[in-house]
Amino acid sequence: MKRKLQGKYVTISTVGEKARAFVPTPLPPRPPVDWTPELREKFDQALLALGRLDSVSTLLPDTPLFLYMYVRKEAVLSSMIEGTQSSLSDLLLFELEQEPGVPLDDVQEVSNYVAALNHGLKRLTDGFPLSLRLIKEIHEVLLSKGRGSKKSPGEFRRSQNWIGGTRPGNAAFVPPPPDRVIECMGNLETFLHDQPEPTPVLLKAALAHVQFETIHPFLDGNGRLGRLLITLLLCEQQVLREPMLYLSLYFKTHRQYYYELLDNVRLTGDWEAWIDFFAEAVIFTSTQAVETAQQLVALANEDRAKVAGLGRSAPSTLRVHEALLEHPIATSGWLVEKTGITAATVNKCLGHLERLGIVHELTERKRNRLFGYTGYVAIMNQGTELPEG
């Protein structure tokens, strides 16, 4: 099949020099995707993996607890790709209004991501369509506080941006000029709403992600929002009942190849290599999420069994343990508030949990001490370790 550029270059003049900006052709791809037997099989495997992931949400004893942490893990990873240095523990400390170990702006960005996802999901649940209006609303929440708050939250850009390099003239990629953004995004919205023809949901998510990143419609936050769109689309179309698919870890691990594939789509129309990679990401990530859920359920059951052996102290210690499942880094004060048990009893329960090796004290102070549910945090931290240095 003859390949061709998936758009056209237009010459722009900006910061005193001329450069070429890329305006993508509207979706779906022309010529259409070439479904070889191998690609079809890979995509079918991805759909099966998604189905298994979706069914796990019905097996978890407490899906909201799992999602609470899982969403935060994704927020950390997605922000890490953009160079933010915040760990999962930093975010949990920030939410407890304790001092995180990184600059506040970094954790604020991660916290915004959680809020943006939750806002999008709530609007979809209330029946609002995935539209340009909703995308702008989500972006506004994403950039509401911290570093990005001066970068036009909730507004499509009115100036030229670029990726890599110090100016458009030496950039790795220059997205459409600002006066073409509304038109490009309008075409993307039309595609999301199955015009001019219906597109299967997972394929739609794969194609729309590339198109969004190519348009780069905002001054900041495009990478994070482009990754969020994948999950929101799958939830809106009810392929997933819960927001359990996040590809950031896979994209982060294969970052260089990911960028090469996006470039190849634009320059040669090689959608097939991208779709193969996307399907692989879905298979790997879904399988990993299922395993993480199973590990957490096993850990919680194992630790409950240990606590049950405490005799008279077991019922109150189990309540503290349940609260730590909800927020695996917590102060003794928060646990008192959460469980309704007296401070003296909470401290005794924490002593039992420490002796059983379930929790560890993270601070050495007399009042409002901080505790971590070690095993739980370790399972959630898999893949989020910050690089050394």
C-alpha positions in Angstrom: 0.0 0.0 0.0 1.3 3.4 -1.0 1.9 5.5 2.1 1.5 9.3 2.3 1.8 12.3 4.6 -1.2 12.4 6.9 -1.6 16.1 6.6 0.1 19.1 5.0 2.8 21.6 6.0 2.0 25.3 6.2 4.6 28.0 6.5 4.4 30.1 9.6 6.3 33.2 10.6 7.0 33.4 14.3 9.7 34.9 16.5 11.3 36.5 13.5 11.8 33.4 11.4 9.9 31.1 9.1 9.0 27.5 10.0 6.8 24.7 8.8 3.8 23.7 10.9 1.9 20.4 10.4 -1.9 20.4 9.9 -3.2 16.8 10.2 -5.8 15.3 7.8 -9.1 14.6 9.6 -9.7 11.1 10.9 -10.4 8.3 10.0 -7.2 7.5 8.1 -7.2 7.5 4.3 -6.2 5.0 3.0 -7.9 2.9 5.8 -5.9 0.8 8.2 -4.5 -2.3 6.6 -5.7 -5.1 8.9 -3.2 -7.9 8.4 -4.1 -11.2 10.1 -1.3 -10.5 12.7 -2.6 -7.0 13.5 -6.1 -8.2 13.7 -5.1 -10.9 16.2 -3.1 -8.5 18.3 -6.1 -6.1 18.5 -8.4 -9.0 19.4 -6.0 -9.9 22.2 -6.1 -6.3 23.4 -9.9 -6.4 23.5 -9.8 -9.7 25.5 -7.3 -8.2 28.0 -9.6 -5.2 28.4 -12.6 -7.5 29.1 -10.6 -9.3 31.8 -9.6 -6.0 33.3 -13.2 -4.9 33.3 -14.4 -8.1 35.0 -11.8 -7.6 37.8 -13.6 -4.5 38.9 -16.5 -6.8 39.9 -14.3 -9.2 41.8 -12.6 -6.6 44.0 -14.1 -6.5 47.5 -13.9 -2.7 47.5 -13.4 -1.3 44.0 -13.4 2.4 45.1 -10.4 1.7 47.5 -8.4 0.1 44.7 -9.3 2.9 42.3 -8.4 5.6 44.7 -4.8 4.4 44.8 -4.7 3.2 41.1 -5.8 6.6 39.8 -3.1 8.3 42.0 -0.5 5.9 40.6 -1.4 6.9 37.1 -1.4 10.6 38.0 2.2 10.2 39.3 3.3 8.3 36.2 1.6 10.6 33.7 3.1 13.7 35.4 6.5 12.0 35.6 6.6 11.7 31.8 6.4 15.5 31.7 9.4 15.7 34.1 7.5 16.1 37.4 9.4 14.6 40.3 6.7 13.4 42.7 6.3 10.0 44.1 3.1 8.3 45.2 4.0 8.8 48.8 4.6 12.5 48.1 1.0 12.8 46.8 -0.5 10.9 49.7 1.4 13.2 52.1 0.2 16.3 50.2 -3.4 15.1 50.5 -3.0 14.7 54.2 -1.6 18.3 54.3 1.8 17.0 55.5 5.1 18.1 54.0 6.0 16.1 50.8 9.7 15.5 50.0 9.5 17.4 46.7 8.7 21.0 45.5 5.0 21.7 46.1 4.4 22.6 42.5 5.3 19.0 41.5 2.8 17.4 43.8 0.2 20.1 42.9 0.4 19.0 39.3 -0.2 15.4 40.2 -3.1 16.3 42.5 -4.6 18.4 39.6 -4.4 15.3 37.4 -6.5 13.3 39.9 -9.1 16.1 40.1 -9.2 16.5 36.2 -9.8 12.8 35.8 -12.5 12.7 38.4 -14.2 15.8 36.9 -14.3 14.2 33.5 -15.7 10.9 34.8 -18.4 12.6 36.8 -19.5 14.7 33.8 -19.6 11.5 31.6 -21.6 9.7 34.3 -24.1 12.6 34.3 -24.6 12.0 30.6 -22.4 14.8 29.2 -20.8 13.8 25.9 -17.0 13.6 25.4 -16.8 16.9 23.5 -14.6 19.9 23.0 -16.4 21.7 25.8 -15.7 18.8 28.2 -12.0 18.6 27.0 -11.6 22.3 27.8 -13.3 21.8 31.2 -10.9 18.9 32.1 -8.0 21.0 30.9 -9.1 23.9 33.2 -9.0 21.6 36.2 -5.7 20.0 35.1 -4.0 23.5 35.0 -6.0 25.1 37.8 -3.2 25.4 40.4 0.6 25.4 40.3 2.9 25.7 37.4 0.4 25.6 34.5 -2.1 28.1 35.9 -0.6 31.0 33.8 -0.9 28.9 30.6 -4.5 29.7 29.6 -6.3 26.8 31.5 -9.4 25.7 29.6 -8.6 27.7 26.5 -7.3 26.5 23.1 -4.0 28.2 22.4 -3.8 31.5 20.6 -0.1 31.3 19.9 2.3 28.9 18.3 3.8 26.1 20.3 6.4 23.4 19.3 7.9 20.2 20.6 11.6 19.8 21.2 14.1 22.5 20.4 14.3 26.1 21.6 12.1 27.7 18.9 9.9 26.5 15.9 12.9 26.8 13.5 14.8 24.0 15.3 11.9 22.1 16.9 11.4 18.3 16.5 7.7 18.9 15.6 5.6 22.1 15.1 1.8 21.5 15.5 -0.8 23.4 13.5 -0.8 27.3 13.7 -3.2 28.7 16.3 -5.8 29.8 13.6 -6.2 26.2 12.5 -6.6 24.6 16.0 -10.4 25.1 16.3 -10.9 23.5 12.8 -8.6 20.5 13.7 -10.3 20.0 17.1 -13.7 20.3 15.5 -12.8 17.5 13.1 -11.6 15.4 16.0 -14.8 15.9 17.9 -16.8 14.8 14.8 -14.7 11.7 14.6 -15.3 10.9 18.3 -19.0 11.2 17.6 -18.8 8.5 14.9 -18.9 10.9 11.9 -18.4 10.4 9.0 -18.5 6.7 9.9 -18.6 4.6 13.1 -15.2 3.4 14.5 -14.8 0.6 17.0 -14.0 2.1 20.4 -10.5 0.8 21.1 -9.4 1.7 17.6 -11.0 5.1 18.1 -9.0 5.7 21.3 -5.8 4.7 19.5 -6.4 7.0 16.5 -7.7 9.9 18.6 -4.7 9.9 20.9 -2.3 10.5 18.0 -4.5 13.2 16.5 -4.8 15.0 19.8 -1.0 15.0 20.3 -0.5 16.1 16.7 -2.9 19.1 17.1 -1.4 19.9 20.6 -4.3 22.3 21.2 -3.2 23.8 24.5 -0.2 25.7 25.7 0.5 23.2 28.4 -0.8 19.8 29.6 -1.3 18.2 26.1 0.6 15.0 27.0 -1.4 14.4 30.2 -4.7 15.2 28.7 -4.0 13.1 25.6 -3.4 10.1 27.8 -6.5 10.9 29.9 -8.6 10.9 26.8 -7.9 7.2 26.2 -9.4 6.2 29.6 -12.3 8.7 29.3 -13.3 7.4 25.9 -13.3 3.8 27.1 -15.4 4.7 30.1 -17.8 6.9 28.1 -18.4 4.0 25.6 -18.8 1.6 28.6 -16.0 -0.7 27.4 -14.8 -0.2 31.0 -17.1 0.3 34.0 -14.3 1.8 36.0 -11.3 3.9 35.0 -8.8 1.1 35.2 -6.7 1.4 32.1 -3.8 3.7 32.1 -1.0 3.5 29.5 1.4 6.0 31.0 3.8 3.4 32.4 4.0 1.7 29.1 4.5 4.9 27.2 7.1 6.0 29.8 9.0 2.8 29.4 9.0 2.9 25.6 9.1 6.7 25.3 11.6 7.0 22.4 9.7 4.4 20.3 6.4 6.1 21.2 7.6 9.4 19.7 9.0 7.7 16.6 5.7 6.0 16.0 3.8 9.3 16.2 6.2 10.9 13.8 5.9 7.9 11.4 2.1 8.2 11.4 2.4 11.9 10.4 5.1 11.5 7.8 4.2 8.2 6.2 0.7 7.2 7.4 2.1 4.1 9.2 -1.0 3.7 11.4 -0.5 0.0 11.6 2.8 0.1 13.6 1.2 2.6 16.0 -2.0 0.4 16.4 0.2 -2.7 17.0 2.1 -0.7 19.7 -1.1 0.6 21.2 -2.6 -2.9 21.4 0.6 -4.2 23.0 0.3 -1.4 25.6 -3.3 -2.3 26.3 -2.4 -6.0 26.7 0.6 -5.4 29.0 -1.2 -2.7 31.1 -4.5 -4.6 31.5 -2.6 -7.7 32.6 -0.5 -5.7 35.1 -3.6 -4.0 36.5 -5.3 -7.4 37.1 -2.2 -8.7 38.8 -1.9 -5.6 41.0 -5.5 -5.9 42.1 -5.0 -9.6 42.9 -1.8 -8.8 44.9 -3.7 -6.1 46.9 -6.6 -8.4 47.7 -4.2 -11.2 48.8 -2.2 -8.7 51.0 -5.4 -7.3 52.6 -6.7 -10.9 53.4 -3.3 -12.1 54.7 -3.0 -9.0 57.0 -6.6 -9.4 58.2 -5.8 -13.0 59.2 -2.8 -11.8 61.2 -4.9 -9.1 63.0 -7.7 -11.7 63.7 -5.2 -13.5 65.9 -4.9 -10.6 68.3 -7.8 -11.7 70.5 -9.7 -8.8 72.3 -7.8 -6.1 70.4 -8.7 -7.6 67.0 -12.0 -5.7 66.2 -10.6 -2.2 66.8 -7.3 -3.0 65.1 -9.2 -4.3 62.0 -11.0 -1.0 61.8 -7.6 0.8 61.8 -6.4 -1.6 59.2 -9.5 -0.9 57.0 -8.8 2.8 57.2 -5.2 2.2 56.1 -6.5 0.3 53.1 -8.3 3.5 52.1 -5.3 5.8 52.7 -2.1 3.7 53.1 -0.1 6.7 54.5 -1.9 8.3 57.4 -1.4 10.2 60.6 -2.7 8.9 63.9 -5.0 11.9 64.0 -6.5 11.1 60.6 -7.1 7.5 61.8 -8.9 8.7 64.9 -11.1 10.9 62.8 -11.7 8.1 60.2 -12.5 5.3 62.6 -14.2 7.2 65.4 -12.0 5.3 67.9 -10.2 7.1 70.7 -6.6 8.3 70.2 -5.3 6.0 72.9 -6.9 3.0 71.3 -5.8 4.0 67.8 -2.2 4.2 69.1 -2.5 0.8 70.7 -3.8 -0.7 67.4 -0.9 0.9 65.5 1.4 -0.7 68.0 -0.1 -4.1 67.2 0.1 -3.4 63.5 3.8 -2.4 63.8 4.6 -5.6 65.7 2.9 -7.7 63.1 5.1 -5.9 60.4 2.0 -4.5 58.6 2.7 -0.8 59.2 5.8 1.3 59.9 6.1 4.6 61.5 7.5 7.2 59.1 8.1 10.0 61.6 9.8 10.1 65.0 7.7 12.6 66.8 5.4 12.5 69.9 2.2 13.9 68.3 0.3 13.1 65.2 2.7 10.5 64.1 2.7 9.3 60.5 2.4 5.7 59.5 2.7 3.8 56.2 1.0 0.6 55.2 4.3 -0.8 53.8 3.2 -3.7 51.7 0.4 -1.8 50.1 2.5 1.2 49.1 5.2 -1.2 47.8 2.7 -3.0 45.5 1.3 0.3 44.2 4.9 1.8 43.7 5.9 -0.9 41.2 7.0 1.0 38.1 6.8 4.4 39.6 10.4 4.5 41.1 12.0 7.8 40.4 15.3 7.7 38.5 18.4 8.1 40.5 20.2 11.4 40.6 
